[in-house]
Amino acid sequence: MTEINLRLYISIFPRSSTEASVTVEDFMQTTILMRTFYFSYLFWGVYMKIFTAEMHQNRGR
């Protein structure tokens, strides 16, 4: 979808095509960083829940 919008923008405003591609590239990098952060946060959250559950289970033994 972003690619289609970018092509349309470049065909209408050819002088600003470089600016548009830089903006889209920055946006894509930002979303990749956000996804990476979210999944690492999710992974560590699940890991910590399992780890603390095991600690509480082993404490009673």
C-alpha distance matrix in Angstrom:
0.0 3.8 5.4 5.2 6.4 8.7 10.1 10.8 12.5 14.4 15.7 16.9 18.3 19.3 21.7 19.3 16.9 18.6 18.3 14.5 14.0 16.6 14.9 11.6 14.0 16.1 13.4 12.4 16.2 16.9 14.7 16.4 19.7 19.2 18.4 21.4 23.6 22.8 23.6 26.7 27.8 27.4 29.3 32.1 32.4 33.0 35.3 37.3 37.8 39.1 41.3 42.8 43.4 45.3 47.3 48.4 49.2 51.3 53.1 55.0 56.5
3.8 0.0 3.8 5.5 5.1 6.1 8.6 9.9 10.4 12.2 14.3 15.4 16.0 17.0 18.9 16.2 13.9 15.2 14.7 11.0 10.5 12.8 11.1 7.8 10.5 12.5 10.1 9.6 13.4 14.2 12.7 14.5 17.6 17.5 17.3 20.1 22.2 21.9 23.0 25.8 26.9 27.0 28.9 31.4 32.0 32.9 35.0 36.9 37.7 39.1 41.0 42.5 43.5 45.3 47.1 48.3 49.4 51.3 52.9 55.1 56.6
5.4 3.8 0.0 3.8 5.5 5.0 6.2 8.6 9.8 10.5 12.3 14.3 15.1 15.3 17.6 15.4 12.5 13.9 14.4 10.9 9.6 12.7 12.1 8.8 10.8 13.7 12.2 11.1 14.6 16.3 15.1 16.2 19.5 20.0 19.6 21.9 24.4 24.4 25.1 27.7 29.3 29.4 30.9 33.6 34.4 35.2 37.0 39.2 40.1 41.3 43.1 44.9 45.8 47.4 49.3 50.7 51.7 53.4 55.2 57.4 58.7
5.2 5.5 3.8 0.0 3.8 5.4 5.2 6.2 8.6 10.0 10.7 12.5 14.2 14.9 17.7 15.9 13.4 15.6 16.0 12.4 12.1 15.4 14.5 11.6 14.2 16.9 15.1 14.5 18.2 19.4 18.0 19.5 22.8 22.9 22.5 25.1 27.4 27.1 27.9 30.7 32.1 32.0 33.7 36.4 37.0 37.7 39.8 41.9 42.5 43.8 45.8 47.5 48.2 50.0 51.9 53.2 54.1 56.0 57.8 59.8 61.2
6.4 5.1 5.5 3.8 0.0 3.8 5.5 5.1 6.1 8.6 10.0 10.7 12.0 13.4 15.9 13.6 11.8 14.2 13.8 10.1 10.8 13.9 12.3 10.1 13.3 15.4 13.5 13.9 17.5 18.2 17.2 19.3 22.2 22.1 22.2 25.0 26.9 26.7 28.0 30.7 31.7 31.9 33.9 36.4 36.8 37.8 40.0 41.8 42.5 44.0 46.0 47.4 48.3 50.2 52.0 53.1 54.3 56.3 57.8 59.9 61.5
8.7 6.1 5.0 5.4 3.8 0.0 3.8 5.4 5.0 6.1 8.6 9.9 10.3 10.9 13.1 10.8 8.4 10.6 10.7 7.0 7.3 10.7 9.9 7.9 10.8 13.3 12.3 12.7 15.9 17.2 16.8 18.6 21.3 21.8 22.2 24.6 26.6 26.9 28.1 30.5 31.8 32.3 34.1 36.4 37.2 38.3 40.2 42.0 43.0 44.5 46.2 47.8 48.9 50.7 52.3 53.7 54.9 56.6 58.2 60.5 62.0
10.1 8.6 6.2 5.2 5.5 3.8 0.0 3.8 5.4 5.1 6.2 8.7 9.9 9.9 12.9 11.7 8.9 11.7 12.7 9.6 9.6 13.3 13.2 11.3 13.7 16.6 15.9 15.8 19.0 20.6 20.2 21.5 24.5 25.1 25.2 27.5 29.8 30.0 31.0 33.4 34.9 35.3 36.9 39.3 40.2 41.2 43.0 45.0 46.0 47.3 49.0 50.7 51.8 53.4 55.2 56.6 57.7 59.4 61.1 63.4 64.7
10.8 9.9 8.6 6.2 5.1 5.4 3.8 0.0 3.8 5.5 5.2 6.3 8.6 9.9 13.0 11.9 10.2 13.5 13.9 10.8 11.9 15.4 14.6 13.2 16.2 18.6 17.4 18.0 21.3 22.4 21.8 23.7 26.5 26.7 27.0 29.6 31.6 31.6 32.8 35.4 36.6 36.9 38.8 41.2 41.7 42.8 44.9 46.7 47.5 49.0 50.9 52.4 53.3 55.2 56.9 58.1 59.3 61.2 62.8 64.9 66.5
12.5 10.4 9.8 8.6 6.1 5.0 5.4 3.8 0.0 3.8 5.5 5.2 5.9 7.8 10.2 8.5 7.5 10.9 10.7 7.7 9.8 12.9 12.0 11.4 14.6 16.5 15.8 17.0 20.0 20.9 20.9 23.0 25.4 25.7 26.5 29.0 30.7 31.0 32.5 34.9 35.9 36.5 38.5 40.7 41.3 42.6 44.6 46.2 47.2 48.9 50.5 51.9 53.1 55.0 56.5 57.8 59.2 61.0 62.4 64.7 66.3
14.4 12.2 10.5 10.0 8.6 6.1 5.1 5.5 3.8 0.0 3.8 5.5 5.2 5.0 7.9 7.1 5.0 8.7 9.8 7.6 8.9 12.2 12.5 12.1 14.5 16.9 16.9 17.7 20.4 21.8 22.2 23.8 26.2 27.1 27.8 29.9 31.8 32.5 33.8 35.9 37.3 38.1 39.8 41.9 42.8 44.1 45.8 47.6 48.8 50.3 51.8 53.4 54.7 56.4 57.9 59.4 60.7 62.4 63.8 66.3 67.7
15.7 14.3 12.3 10.7 10.0 8.6 6.2 5.2 5.5 3.8 0.0 3.8 5.8 5.8 9.5 9.9 8.4 12.1 13.4 11.4 12.6 16.0 16.2 15.6 18.0 20.5 20.3 20.9 23.9 25.3 25.3 27.0 29.6 30.3 30.8 33.0 35.0 35.5 36.7 39.0 40.4 40.9 42.6 44.9 45.8 46.9 48.7 50.6 51.6 53.1 54.8 56.4 57.5 59.2 60.9 62.3 63.5 65.2 66.8 69.1 70.6
16.9 15.4 14.3 12.5 10.7 9.9 8.7 6.3 5.2 5.5 3.8 0.0 3.8 6.2 9.1 9.3 9.3 13.1 13.5 11.6 13.9 16.8 16.4 16.4 19.3 21.2 20.8 22.1 25.0 25.9 26.1 28.2 30.5 30.9 31.7 34.2 35.8 36.2 37.7 40.1 41.1 41.7 43.7 45.9 46.5 47.8 49.8 51.4 52.4 54.1 55.8 57.1 58.3 60.2 61.7 63.0 64.3 66.2 67.6 69.9 71.5
18.3 16.0 15.1 14.2 12.0 10.3 9.9 8.6 5.9 5.2 5.8 3.8 0.0 3.8 5.6 5.8 6.8 10.3 10.4 9.5 12.1 14.5 14.4 15.1 17.8 19.4 19.5 21.1 23.6 24.5 25.3 27.3 29.3 29.9 31.2 33.4 34.8 35.5 37.3 39.3 40.3 41.3 43.3 45.2 45.9 47.5 49.3 50.8 52.0 53.8 55.2 56.5 57.9 59.8 61.1 62.5 64.0 65.7 67.0 69.4 71.1
19.3 17.0 15.3 14.9 13.4 10.9 9.9 9.9 7.8 5.0 5.8 6.2 3.8 0.0 3.8 5.5 5.3 8.6 10.1 9.7 11.3 13.9 14.8 15.4 17.4 19.4 20.1 21.3 23.5 25.0 25.9 27.5 29.5 30.6 31.7 33.6 35.3 36.3 37.8 39.6 41.0 42.0 43.7 45.6 46.7 48.2 49.7 51.4 52.8 54.4 55.7 57.2 58.7 60.4 61.7 63.3 64.7 66.2 67.6 70.2 71.7
21.7 18.9 17.6 17.7 15.9 13.1 12.9 13.0 10.2 7.9 9.5 9.1 5.6 3.8 0.0 3.8 5.6 7.6 8.6 9.7 11.6 13.2 14.3 15.8 17.5 19.0 20.2 21.8 23.5 24.8 26.3 27.9 29.5 30.7 32.2 33.9 35.4 36.6 38.3 39.9 41.1 42.5 44.2 45.8 47.0 48.7 50.1 51.6 53.1 54.9 56.0 57.4 59.1 60.8 61.9 63.5 65.1 66.6 67.8 70.5 72.0
19.3 16.2 15.4 15.9 13.6 10.8 11.7 11.9 8.5 7.1 9.9 9.3 5.8 5.5 3.8 0.0 3.8 5.6 5.3 6.2 8.8 10.1 10.7 12.5 14.4 15.6 16.6 18.5 20.2 21.3 22.8 24.6 26.1 27.1 28.8 30.5 31.8 33.0 34.9 36.4 37.6 39.0 40.8 42.3 43.4 45.2 46.7 48.0 49.6 51.4 52.5 53.8 55.6 57.3 58.4 59.9 61.6 63.1 64.2 66.9 68.5
16.9 13.9 12.5 13.4 11.8 8.4 8.9 10.2 7.5 5.0 8.4 9.3 6.8 5.3 5.6 3.8 0.0 3.8 5.4 5.1 6.2 8.6 9.9 10.6 12.2 14.3 15.3 16.5 18.4 20.0 21.2 22.6 24.5 25.8 27.0 28.6 30.3 31.5 33.0 34.7 36.1 37.3 38.9 40.7 41.9 43.5 44.9 46.5 48.0 49.6 50.8 52.4 54.0 55.6 56.8 58.4 60.0 61.4 62.7 65.4 66.8
18.6 15.2 13.9 15.6 14.2 10.6 11.7 13.5 10.9 8.7 12.1 13.1 10.3 8.6 7.6 5.6 3.8 0.0 3.8 5.4 5.3 6.2 8.6 10.0 10.6 12.4 14.3 15.4 16.6 18.4 20.1 21.2 22.7 24.4 25.9 27.1 28.7 30.3 31.8 33.1 34.6 36.2 37.5 39.1 40.5 42.3 43.4 44.9 46.7 48.3 49.2 50.8 52.7 54.1 55.2 57.0 58.6 59.8 61.1 63.9 65.3
18.3 14.7 14.4 16.0 13.8 10.7 12.7 13.9 10.7 9.8 13.4 13.5 10.4 10.1 8.6 5.3 5.4 3.8 0.0 3.8 5.6 5.2 6.2 8.8 9.9 10.7 12.4 14.4 15.5 16.6 18.6 20.1 21.3 22.6 24.5 25.9 27.1 28.7 30.5 31.8 33.0 34.6 36.3 37.7 38.9 40.9 42.1 43.4 45.1 46.9 47.8 49.2 51.1 52.7 53.7 55.3 57.1 58.4 59.5 62.3 63.9
14.5 11.0 10.9 12.4 10.1 7.0 9.6 10.8 7.7 7.6 11.4 11.6 9.5 9.7 9.7 6.2 5.1 5.4 3.8 0.0 3.8 5.4 5.1 6.3 8.6 10.0 10.6 12.4 14.3 15.4 16.6 18.5 20.1 21.1 22.6 24.4 25.9 27.0 28.7 30.4 31.5 32.9 34.6 36.3 37.3 39.1 40.6 42.0 43.5 45.3 46.4 47.8 49.5 51.2 52.3 53.9 55.5 57.0 58.2 60.9 62.4
14.0 10.5 9.6 12.1 10.8 7.3 9.6 11.9 9.8 8.9 12.6 13.9 12.1 11.3 11.6 8.8 6.2 5.3 5.6 3.8 0.0 3.8 5.4 5.1 6.0 8.6 9.8 10.5 12.3 14.2 15.3 16.5 18.4 19.9 21.0 22.5 24.3 25.6 27.0 28.6 30.1 31.4 32.8 34.6 35.9 37.5 38.8 40.4 42.1 43.6 44.7 46.3 48.0 49.5 50.7 52.4 53.9 55.3 56.7 59.4 60.7
16.6 12.8 12.7 15.4 13.9 10.7 13.3 15.4 12.9 12.2 16.0 16.8 14.5 13.9 13.2 10.1 8.6 6.2 5.2 5.4 3.8 0.0 3.8 5.5 5.0 6.1 8.6 9.9 10.6 12.2 14.3 15.4 16.6 18.3 20.0 21.1 22.6 24.3 25.9 27.0 28.5 30.2 31.6 33.0 34.4 36.3 37.4 38.8 40.7 42.3 43.1 44.7 46.6 48.1 49.0 50.8 52.5 53.7 55.0 57.8 59.2
14.9 11.1 12.1 14.5 12.3 9.9 13.2 14.6 12.0 12.5 16.2 16.4 14.4 14.8 14.3 10.7 9.9 8.6 6.2 5.1 5.4 3.8 0.0 3.8 5.5 5.2 6.2 8.7 10.0 10.6 12.4 14.4 15.5 16.5 18.4 20.1 21.2 22.5 24.5 25.9 26.9 28.5 30.3 31.7 32.8 34.8 36.1 37.4 39.0 40.9 41.9 43.2 45.0 46.7 47.7 49.3 51.0 52.5 53.6 56.3 57.9
11.6 7.8 8.8 11.6 10.1 7.9 11.3 13.2 11.4 12.1 15.6 16.4 15.1 15.4 15.8 12.5 10.6 10.0 8.8 6.3 5.1 5.5 3.8 0.0 3.8 5.4 5.0 6.1 8.6 9.8 10.5 12.3 14.3 15.2 16.4 18.3 19.9 20.9 22.5 24.3 25.6 26.7 28.4 30.2 31.3 32.9 34.4 36.0 37.4 39.1 40.3 41.8 43.4 45.1 46.3 47.9 49.4 50.9 52.2 54.8 56.3
14.0 10.5 10.8 14.2 13.3 10.8 13.7 16.2 14.6 14.5 18.0 19.3 17.8 17.4 17.5 14.4 12.2 10.6 9.9 8.6 6.0 5.0 5.5 3.8 0.0 3.8 5.4 5.1 6.2 8.6 10.0 10.6 12.4 14.3 15.4 16.5 18.4 20.0 21.3 22.6 24.3 25.7 27.0 28.7 30.1 31.8 32.9 34.5 36.3 37.8 38.7 40.5 42.2 43.6 44.8 46.6 48.1 49.3 50.7 53.5 54.8
16.1 12.5 13.7 16.9 15.4 13.3 16.6 18.6 16.5 16.9 20.5 21.2 19.4 19.4 19.0 15.6 14.3 12.4 10.7 10.0 8.6 6.1 5.2 5.4 3.8 0.0 3.8 5.5 5.2 6.1 8.7 9.9 10.6 12.3 14.3 15.4 16.5 18.3 20.1 21.2 22.4 24.2 25.7 27.0 28.4 30.4 31.5 32.8 34.6 36.4 37.2 38.6 40.6 42.1 43.0 44.8 46.5 47.8 48.9 51.7 53.2
13.4 10.1 12.2 15.1 13.5 12.3 15.9 17.4 15.8 16.9 20.3 20.8 19.5 20.1 20.2 16.6 15.3 14.3 12.4 10.6 9.8 8.6 6.2 5.0 5.4 3.8 0.0 3.8 5.5 5.1 6.2 8.7 9.9 10.5 12.3 14.2 15.4 16.4 18.4 20.0 21.0 22.4 24.2 25.8 26.7 28.6 30.1 31.4 32.9 34.8 35.9 37.2 38.9 40.7 41.8 43.3 45.0 46.5 47.7 50.3 51.9
12.4 9.6 11.1 14.5 13.9 12.7 15.8 18.0 17.0 17.7 20.9 22.1 21.1 21.3 21.8 18.5 16.5 15.4 14.4 12.4 10.5 9.9 8.7 6.1 5.1 5.5 3.8 0.0 3.8 5.4 5.2 6.2 8.7 9.9 10.6 12.3 14.2 15.3 16.5 18.3 19.8 20.9 22.4 24.3 25.5 27.0 28.4 30.1 31.6 33.1 34.3 36.0 37.6 39.1 40.4 42.1 43.5 44.9 46.4 49.0 50.4
16.2 13.4 14.6 18.2 17.5 15.9 19.0 21.3 20.0 20.4 23.9 25.0 23.6 23.5 23.5 20.2 18.4 16.6 15.5 14.3 12.3 10.6 10.0 8.6 6.2 5.2 5.5 3.8 0.0 3.8 5.5 5.1 6.2 8.6 9.9 10.5 12.3 14.2 15.5 16.5 18.2 19.9 21.0 22.5 24.1 25.9 26.8 28.4 30.3 31.8 32.6 34.3 36.2 37.5 38.6 40.5 42.0 43.2 44.6 47.4 48.7
16.9 14.2 16.3 19.4 18.2 17.2 20.6 22.4 20.9 21.8 25.3 25.9 24.5 25.0 24.8 21.3 20.0 18.4 16.6 15.4 14.2 12.2 10.6 9.8 8.6 6.1 5.1 5.4 3.8 0.0 3.8 5.4 5.1 6.2 8.6 9.9 10.6 12.2 14.3 15.4 16.4 18.2 19.9 21.1 22.3 24.4 25.6 26.8 28.6 30.4 31.3 32.6 34.5 36.2 37.1 38.7 40.5 41.9 43.0 45.7 47.3
14.7 12.7 15.1 18.0 17.2 16.8 20.2 21.8 20.9 22.2 25.3 26.1 25.3 25.9 26.3 22.8 21.2 20.1 18.6 16.6 15.3 14.3 12.4 10.5 10.0 8.7 6.2 5.2 5.5 3.8 0.0 3.8 5.4 5.0 6.1 8.5 9.8 10.4 12.2 14.1 15.1 16.2 18.1 19.9 20.8 22.4 24.1 25.5 26.9 28.6 29.9 31.3 32.9 34.6 35.8 37.3 38.9 40.5 41.8 44.3 45.9
16.4 14.5 16.2 19.5 19.3 18.6 21.5 23.7 23.0 23.8 27.0 28.2 27.3 27.5 27.9 24.6 22.6 21.2 20.1 18.5 16.5 15.4 14.4 12.3 10.6 9.9 8.7 6.2 5.1 5.4 3.8 0.0 3.8 5.4 5.1 6.1 8.6 9.9 10.6 12.2 14.1 15.2 16.4 18.3 19.8 21.2 22.3 24.1 25.8 27.2 28.3 30.1 31.6 33.0 34.3 36.2 37.5 38.8 40.4 43.0 44.3
19.7 17.6 19.5 22.8 22.2 21.3 24.5 26.5 25.4 26.2 29.6 30.5 29.3 29.5 29.5 26.1 24.5 22.7 21.3 20.1 18.4 16.6 15.5 14.3 12.4 10.6 9.9 8.7 6.2 5.1 5.4 3.8 0.0 3.8 5.5 5.1 6.1 8.5 10.0 10.6 12.1 14.1 15.3 16.4 18.0 20.0 20.9 22.2 24.2 25.9 26.6 28.2 30.1 31.5 32.5 34.3 36.0 37.2 38.4 41.2 42.6
19.2 17.5 20.0 22.9 22.1 21.8 25.1 26.7 25.7 27.1 30.3 30.9 29.9 30.6 30.7 27.1 25.8 24.4 22.6 21.1 19.9 18.3 16.5 15.2 14.3 12.3 10.5 9.9 8.6 6.2 5.0 5.4 3.8 0.0 3.8 5.5 5.1 6.1 8.7 10.0 10.4 12.1 14.2 15.4 16.2 18.4 19.8 20.9 22.5 24.5 25.5 26.7 28.5 30.3 31.3 32.8 34.5 36.0 37.1 39.8 41.4
18.4 17.3 19.6 22.5 22.2 22.2 25.2 27.0 26.5 27.8 30.8 31.7 31.2 31.7 32.2 28.8 27.0 25.9 24.5 22.6 21.0 20.0 18.4 16.4 15.4 14.3 12.3 10.6 9.9 8.6 6.1 5.1 5.5 3.8 0.0 3.8 5.4 5.1 6.1 8.5 9.7 10.4 12.1 14.2 15.1 16.5 18.1 19.8 21.1 22.7 24.1 25.6 27.0 28.7 30.1 31.6 33.0 34.6 36.0 38.5 40.0
21.4 20.1 21.9 25.1 25.0 24.6 27.5 29.6 29.0 29.9 33.0 34.2 33.4 33.6 33.9 30.5 28.6 27.1 25.9 24.4 22.5 21.1 20.1 18.3 16.5 15.4 14.2 12.3 10.5 9.9 8.5 6.1 5.1 5.5 3.8 0.0 3.8 5.5 5.3 6.1 8.5 9.8 10.5 12.2 14.0 15.5 16.3 18.2 20.0 21.3 22.2 24.1 25.8 27.0 28.3 30.2 31.6 32.8 34.3 37.0 38.3
23.6 22.2 24.4 27.4 26.9 26.6 29.8 31.6 30.7 31.8 35.0 35.8 34.8 35.3 35.4 31.8 30.3 28.7 27.1 25.9 24.3 22.6 21.2 19.9 18.4 16.5 15.4 14.2 12.3 10.6 9.8 8.6 6.1 5.1 5.4 3.8 0.0 3.8 5.6 5.2 6.0 8.5 9.8 10.6 12.0 14.3 15.2 16.3 18.2 20.1 20.7 22.1 24.1 25.7 26.5 28.3 30.1 31.3 32.4 35.2 36.7
22.8 21.9 24.4 27.1 26.7 26.9 30.0 31.6 31.0 32.5 35.5 36.2 35.5 36.3 36.6 33.0 31.5 30.3 28.7 27.0 25.6 24.3 22.5 20.9 20.0 18.3 16.4 15.3 14.2 12.2 10.4 9.9 8.5 6.1 5.1 5.5 3.8 0.0 3.8 5.5 5.1 6.1 8.6 10.0 10.4 12.3 14.1 15.3 16.5 18.5 19.8 21.0 22.5 24.4 25.6 27.0 28.6 30.3 31.5 33.9 35.6
23.6 23.0 25.1 27.9 28.0 28.1 31.0 32.8 32.5 33.8 36.7 37.7 37.3 37.8 38.3 34.9 33.0 31.8 30.5 28.7 27.0 25.9 24.5 22.5 21.3 20.1 18.4 16.5 15.5 14.3 12.2 10.6 10.0 8.7 6.1 5.3 5.6 3.8 0.0 3.8 5.3 4.9 6.0 8.6 9.6 10.6 12.1 14.1 15.3 16.6 18.1 19.9 21.1 22.6 24.2 25.8 27.0 28.5 30.2 32.6 33.9
26.7 25.8 27.7 30.7 30.7 30.5 33.4 35.4 34.9 35.9 39.0 40.1 39.3 39.6 39.9 36.4 34.7 33.1 31.8 30.4 28.6 27.0 25.9 24.3 22.6 21.2 20.0 18.3 16.5 15.4 14.1 12.2 10.6 10.0 8.5 6.1 5.2 5.5 3.8 0.0 3.8 5.4 5.0 6.1 8.4 10.0 10.4 12.1 14.2 15.4 16.1 18.0 19.8 21.0 22.2 24.2 25.6 26.7 28.2 30.9 32.2
27.8 26.9 29.3 32.1 31.7 31.8 34.9 36.6 35.9 37.3 40.4 41.1 40.3 41.0 41.1 37.6 36.1 34.6 33.0 31.5 30.1 28.5 26.9 25.6 24.3 22.4 21.0 19.8 18.2 16.4 15.1 14.1 12.1 10.4 9.7 8.5 6.0 5.1 5.3 3.8 0.0 3.8 5.5 5.3 6.0 8.7 9.8 10.5 12.3 14.4 15.1 16.3 18.2 20.0 20.8 22.4 24.2 25.6 26.7 29.4 31.0
27.4 27.0 29.4 32.0 31.9 32.3 35.3 36.9 36.5 38.1 40.9 41.7 41.3 42.0 42.5 39.0 37.3 36.2 34.6 32.9 31.4 30.2 28.5 26.7 25.7 24.2 22.4 20.9 19.9 18.2 16.2 15.2 14.1 12.1 10.4 9.8 8.5 6.1 4.9 5.4 3.8 0.0 3.8 5.6 5.1 6.3 8.6 10.0 10.8 12.5 14.2 15.5 16.7 18.6 20.1 21.4 22.7 24.5 25.9 28.2 29.8
29.3 28.9 30.9 33.7 33.9 34.1 36.9 38.8 38.5 39.8 42.6 43.7 43.3 43.7 44.2 40.8 38.9 37.5 36.3 34.6 32.8 31.6 30.3 28.4 27.0 25.7 24.2 22.4 21.0 19.9 18.1 16.4 15.3 14.2 12.1 10.5 9.8 8.6 6.0 5.0 5.5 3.8 0.0 3.8 5.4 5.3 6.1 8.6 10.1 10.8 12.2 14.3 15.5 16.7 18.4 20.2 21.2 22.6 24.4 26.8 28.0
32.1 31.4 33.6 36.4 36.4 36.4 39.3 41.2 40.7 41.9 44.9 45.9 45.2 45.6 45.8 42.3 40.7 39.1 37.7 36.3 34.6 33.0 31.7 30.2 28.7 27.0 25.8 24.3 22.5 21.1 19.9 18.3 16.4 15.4 14.2 12.2 10.6 10.0 8.6 6.1 5.3 5.6 3.8 0.0 3.8 5.5 4.9 6.0 8.5 9.8 10.2 11.9 13.9 15.2 16.1 18.1 19.7 20.8 22.1 24.9 26.2
32.4 32.0 34.4 37.0 36.8 37.2 40.2 41.7 41.3 42.8 45.8 46.5 45.9 46.7 47.0 43.4 41.9 40.5 38.9 37.3 35.9 34.4 32.8 31.3 30.1 28.4 26.7 25.5 24.1 22.3 20.8 19.8 18.0 16.2 15.1 14.0 12.0 10.4 9.6 8.4 6.0 5.1 5.4 3.8 0.0 3.8 5.5 5.3 6.3 8.8 9.9 10.7 12.3 14.4 15.4 16.6 18.3 20.1 21.1 23.6 25.3
33.0 32.9 35.2 37.7 37.8 38.3 41.2 42.8 42.6 44.1 46.9 47.8 47.5 48.2 48.7 45.2 43.5 42.3 40.9 39.1 37.5 36.3 34.8 32.9 31.8 30.4 28.6 27.0 25.9 24.4 22.4 21.2 20.0 18.4 16.5 15.5 14.3 12.3 10.6 10.0 8.7 6.3 5.3 5.5 3.8 0.0 3.8 5.5 5.2 6.3 8.6 10.1 10.7 12.5 14.4 15.6 16.6 18.5 20.1 22.2 23.7
35.3 35.0 37.0 39.8 40.0 40.2 43.0 44.9 44.6 45.8 48.7 49.8 49.3 49.7 50.1 46.7 44.9 43.4 42.1 40.6 38.8 37.4 36.1 34.4 32.9 31.5 30.1 28.4 26.8 25.6 24.1 22.3 20.9 19.8 18.1 16.3 15.2 14.1 12.1 10.4 9.8 8.6 6.1 4.9 5.5 3.8 0.0 3.8 5.5 5.3 6.1 8.6 9.9 10.7 12.3 14.4 15.4 16.5 18.3 20.9 22.0
37.3 36.9 39.2 41.9 41.8 42.0 45.0 46.7 46.2 47.6 50.6 51.4 50.8 51.4 51.6 48.0 46.5 44.9 43.4 42.0 40.4 38.8 37.4 36.0 34.5 32.8 31.4 30.1 28.4 26.8 25.5 24.1 22.2 20.9 19.8 18.2 16.3 15.3 14.1 12.1 10.5 10.0 8.6 6.0 5.3 5.5 3.8 0.0 3.8 5.4 4.9 6.0 8.3 9.8 10.4 12.1 14.0 15.2 16.3 19.0 20.6
37.8 37.7 40.1 42.5 42.5 43.0 46.0 47.5 47.2 48.8 51.6 52.4 52.0 52.8 53.1 49.6 48.0 46.7 45.1 43.5 42.1 40.7 39.0 37.4 36.3 34.6 32.9 31.6 30.3 28.6 26.9 25.8 24.2 22.5 21.1 20.0 18.2 16.5 15.3 14.2 12.3 10.8 10.1 8.5 6.3 5.2 5.5 3.8 0.0 3.8 5.5 5.3 6.0 8.6 9.9 10.7 12.2 14.2 15.4 17.5 19.4
39.1 39.1 41.3 43.8 44.0 44.5 47.3 49.0 48.9 50.3 53.1 54.1 53.8 54.4 54.9 51.4 49.6 48.3 46.9 45.3 43.6 42.3 40.9 39.1 37.8 36.4 34.8 33.1 31.8 30.4 28.6 27.2 25.9 24.5 22.7 21.3 20.1 18.5 16.6 15.4 14.4 12.5 10.8 9.8 8.8 6.3 5.3 5.4 3.8 0.0 3.8 5.6 5.1 6.2 8.7 10.0 10.5 12.3 14.3 16.3 17.5
41.3 41.0 43.1 45.8 46.0 46.2 49.0 50.9 50.5 51.8 54.8 55.8 55.2 55.7 56.0 52.5 50.8 49.2 47.8 46.4 44.7 43.1 41.9 40.3 38.7 37.2 35.9 34.3 32.6 31.3 29.9 28.3 26.6 25.5 24.1 22.2 20.7 19.8 18.1 16.1 15.1 14.2 12.2 10.2 9.9 8.6 6.1 4.9 5.5 3.8 0.0 3.8 5.5 5.2 6.3 8.8 9.9 10.6 12.3 15.0 16.1
42.8 42.5 44.9 47.5 47.4 47.8 50.7 52.4 51.9 53.4 56.4 57.1 56.5 57.2 57.4 53.8 52.4 50.8 49.2 47.8 46.3 44.7 43.2 41.8 40.5 38.6 37.2 36.0 34.3 32.6 31.3 30.1 28.2 26.7 25.6 24.1 22.1 21.0 19.9 18.0 16.3 15.5 14.3 11.9 10.7 10.1 8.6 6.0 5.3 5.6 3.8 0.0 3.8 5.4 5.0 6.2 8.5 9.8 10.5 13.1 15.0
43.4 43.5 45.8 48.2 48.3 48.9 51.8 53.3 53.1 54.7 57.5 58.3 57.9 58.7 59.1 55.6 54.0 52.7 51.1 49.5 48.0 46.6 45.0 43.4 42.2 40.6 38.9 37.6 36.2 34.5 32.9 31.6 30.1 28.5 27.0 25.8 24.1 22.5 21.1 19.8 18.2 16.7 15.5 13.9 12.3 10.7 9.9 8.3 6.0 5.1 5.5 3.8 0.0 3.8 5.5 5.2 6.1 8.6 10.0 11.6 13.5
45.3 45.3 47.4 50.0 50.2 50.7 53.4 55.2 55.0 56.4 59.2 60.2 59.8 60.4 60.8 57.3 55.6 54.1 52.7 51.2 49.5 48.1 46.7 45.1 43.6 42.1 40.7 39.1 37.5 36.2 34.6 33.0 31.5 30.3 28.7 27.0 25.7 24.4 22.6 21.0 20.0 18.6 16.7 15.2 14.4 12.5 10.7 9.8 8.6 6.2 5.2 5.4 3.8 0.0 3.8 5.5 5.0 6.1 8.5 10.5 11.3
47.3 47.1 49.3 51.9 52.0 52.3 55.2 56.9 56.5 57.9 60.9 61.7 61.1 61.7 61.9 58.4 56.8 55.2 53.7 52.3 50.7 49.0 47.7 46.3 44.8 43.0 41.8 40.4 38.6 37.1 35.8 34.3 32.5 31.3 30.1 28.3 26.5 25.6 24.2 22.2 20.8 20.1 18.4 16.1 15.4 14.4 12.3 10.4 9.9 8.7 6.3 5.0 5.5 3.8 0.0 3.8 5.4 5.2 6.1 9.1 10.4
48.4 48.3 50.7 53.2 53.1 53.7 56.6 58.1 57.8 59.4 62.3 63.0 62.5 63.3 63.5 59.9 58.4 57.0 55.3 53.9 52.4 50.8 49.3 47.9 46.6 44.8 43.3 42.1 40.5 38.7 37.3 36.2 34.3 32.8 31.6 30.2 28.3 27.0 25.8 24.2 22.4 21.4 20.2 18.1 16.6 15.6 14.4 12.1 10.7 10.0 8.8 6.2 5.2 5.5 3.8 0.0 3.8 5.5 5.1 7.0 9.5
49.2 49.4 51.7 54.1 54.3 54.9 57.7 59.3 59.2 60.7 63.5 64.3 64.0 64.7 65.1 61.6 60.0 58.6 57.1 55.5 53.9 52.5 51.0 49.4 48.1 46.5 45.0 43.5 42.0 40.5 38.9 37.5 36.0 34.5 33.0 31.6 30.1 28.6 27.0 25.6 24.2 22.7 21.2 19.7 18.3 16.6 15.4 14.0 12.2 10.5 9.9 8.5 6.1 5.0 5.4 3.8 0.0 3.8 5.5 6.0 7.5
51.3 51.3 53.4 56.0 56.3 56.6 59.4 61.2 61.0 62.4 65.2 66.2 65.7 66.2 66.6 63.1 61.4 59.8 58.4 57.0 55.3 53.7 52.5 50.9 49.3 47.8 46.5 44.9 43.2 41.9 40.5 38.8 37.2 36.0 34.6 32.8 31.3 30.3 28.5 26.7 25.6 24.5 22.6 20.8 20.1 18.5 16.5 15.2 14.2 12.3 10.6 9.8 8.6 6.1 5.2 5.5 3.8 0.0 3.8 5.5 5.5
53.1 52.9 55.2 57.8 57.8 58.2 61.1 62.8 62.4 63.8 66.8 67.6 67.0 67.6 67.8 64.2 62.7 61.1 59.5 58.2 56.7 55.0 53.6 52.2 50.7 48.9 47.7 46.4 44.6 43.0 41.8 40.4 38.4 37.1 36.0 34.3 32.4 31.5 30.2 28.2 26.7 25.9 24.4 22.1 21.1 20.1 18.3 16.3 15.4 14.3 12.3 10.5 10.0 8.5 6.1 5.1 5.5 3.8 0.0 3.8 5.6
55.0 55.1 57.4 59.8 59.9 60.5 63.4 64.9 64.7 66.3 69.1 69.9 69.4 70.2 70.5 66.9 65.4 63.9 62.3 60.9 59.4 57.8 56.3 54.8 53.5 51.7 50.3 49.0 47.4 45.7 44.3 43.0 41.2 39.8 38.5 37.0 35.2 33.9 32.6 30.9 29.4 28.2 26.8 24.9 23.6 22.2 20.9 19.0 17.5 16.3 15.0 13.1 11.6 10.5 9.1 7.0 6.0 5.5 3.8 0.0 3.8
56.5 56.6 58.7 61.2 61.5 62.0 64.7 66.5 66.3 67.7 70.6 71.5 71.1 71.7 72.0 68.5 66.8 65.3 63.9 62.4 60.7 59.2 57.9 56.3 54.8 53.2 51.9 50.4 48.7 47.3 45.9 44.3 42.6 41.4 40.0 38.3 36.7 35.6 33.9 32.2 31.0 29.8 28.0 26.2 25.3 23.7 22.0 20.6 19.4 17.5 16.1 15.0 13.5 11.3 10.4 9.5 7.5 5.5 5.6 3.8 0.0
